[in-house]
Amino acid sequence: EYMDSLNNLSKKGKKIPVVLMETEDSYDGVDCVRVDYRYAFYGLACHLLEIGRRHIAYLGCPPDAPMHDSCMEGFRKALGEYGCRQGEEYLANGGYTVLDGYNAMEALFERGPVIDGVVCANDQVASGALQTCNERSIPIPQSIAIAGFGGVALSIVTTPSISTMIAPRYKLGSTAAKLLFERIDGYHEESRTVVLKPHLAIRGSTLKSAVKKLDMMFAE
């Protein structure tokens, strides 16, 4: 119903164009621009596997989030290619905040599985997981490597800094504007979905030798 209402927005008899950001699919008459979540979480898991981690937990987004299935598919695809089969005790679906990450990591430790790597729903969750490890005097990344998603400023100022998939924010915005102007000018009638790939920034939370640096937050 909400999508139908967006598609039917009008003013003075003229349809108001809409471009969605960060939803999984386009809808009839409504364009969409989003990050390739499957690629992002596949890449994060591959990075941990490539540095030798084999007991990797996943602190995911809420099950009802639009990108939940794509993120999980990417994560599991990477593990499958390396012959790793993690059970449910390695999975924790929560939220997107620092506190969510902190509590999810605590829950994992309470369950007791051997963990040497963690892929997190975003950088905020990763920083919360990092804090849990710091309080337990667990060295990062020597004992547990932690990776996040998004490339927010918080991921740079933690100790150690957090390895992350940086979302192409500038490209997301400029592409959405381009689609919007084209629809205003009547160039397109069919719905379009543009999927953009993030890029991996390797930092101290996964590789001890990584240099802590300020990545270009608006890099494509």
Secondary structure by P-SEA (a helix, b strand, c coil): caaaaaaacccccbbbbbbbcccccccccbbbbbcaaaaaaaaaaaaaaaacccbbbbbcccccccaaaaaaaaaaaaaaaaccccccccbbbbcccaaaaaaaaaaaaaacccccbbbcccaaaaaaaaaaaaaacccccccbbbbbcccccccccccccccccccaaaaaaaaaaaaaaaaaaccccbbbbbbbbbbbbbcccccccccccccccccc
